[in-house]
Amino acid sequence: MLQSDICVRVKGLFMQIGALSQRTGVSIRMLRHYETVGLLSPARTASGYRSFAADDVATVRRIAVLSEAGLTLSAIRGLLPCARGALTGEPPCPAFRAGVRAKIADIDAKMKALSESRSILSEWA
């Protein structure tokens, strides 16, 4: 009961999942998935609704940036604590840097393989 009173008193500091989806452009279904895999941990109201804080907007945006870069959600879960600082201009922690270097190496290998495939196909074009 106290939790619902707090949400009413600080209205605007907490939002439901639909508002978070609108602010971030990430679907409600994906936000629920992020929660399931441990990337988000929203509070719950007395009636059971998810209650997201303003910080969750930035967290979801970080997840989206890292996901767009090709990292898996599992990798993001491990790197997210380090990414909070790295994506805001602070020096990244060693684990984050190592994860990024590994992803760059993976991308380089894929680019090389695609280049070789393109060369082979170009011979037949």
N, C-alpha and C positions, 0 to 999 in steps of 0.2 A: 504494500500500500504506500509506503514511504517513497518508493522508487517512482510511482506514477505521480505523486505530488512534486517531486523534484523535476520531472520532465515538464510538468505544467508550468512551474515557476521559471524555468530557464528555457522557455519555448524559443525555438530558433537555434539553440545549440545542439539539439538532437533532432534527428530526422528518421523517418521510416524508410524502408528499402526503395520505395518508388521515388522518393525525393533524391536519394543517393544515385539511383539509376539515371535520373534526369540530369543531375549535376555532372556526372562523369561520362555519360554516353555508353555505359556498360549495362547490358540487359539484367533484369531482375534474376533471371535464371542463372546467369554467370555469377552474379553477386552471391547467390545461394551456394553455388559450387565453390567459390572462393572460401566461404565460411566452412563448408564441408571438408575442404582440404587443409584448413588451418591458416589461411591467409588473412581472414577477418574474424574478429571475435566481438560481435555486437552485444550490447546489453539487451536485456529483455524487459519489457514493461510488465506490469502486474497482469495484464491480459494476454501476455505471450508474444506481443509484437516485437520484432527486432527494432532496436533503437541505436542508430549510428551517430557518432560524434562528428564534429566538423573535421577532425584529423583524418577520419576515414575517407574523406574525399581525396586528400593528398595520397593516402595509401593506395587507393584503387587506381589512381592515375599512375603511380609508380609501378604497380603491378602491370598495368596496360603497356607502359613504355618497355618494361623488361620483357614482357610477352611478345610484343611487336619485334623486339630485337632477336627473338628466337629462343629465349630461355623457356624451359618447361616450368610448370607451376611448382613442381617439386624443387627445382633449382632456385626458383624465386623465393620459396618459403625459407630456404637456407640463407639466401642473400638479402632478404628484405630488411632485416635489422641494419645491415651495413648500407643498404641502398638509401635508407632514409636520409642519411647525411650526404652521400655521394651525389644524389640528384638535386640537392639544394646548394651545392657549391662547396661543401665541406670536403676535406680529403677523405677518400674512401678507405675503409678498413682493408687489411690484407686479404681476407676471405673474399670480399667483393671483387677486388682487383684480380685475384686468381681465377675466380669464376668468369669474369669478363674475358681474361686472356684465353681461357679454355674455349669459350664460345667463339672468339675471333679465330682461333686455330681451326675449329670445326667449320666455320664459314669459309675460311681459306681452302680447306680440303674439298668442300663441296663445289666451290668456284672452279677449282682445278679440274675436278671430275666433269663438271658441266662444260668447261672449255674443251676438254678432250672429246666429249660427246658431240659438241658442235662441230669440231674439226672433221670428225668422221662423217657426220651427216652432210656437211658442206661438200664433201667429195662426191656425193651422190645427187646433189641438187642440180 
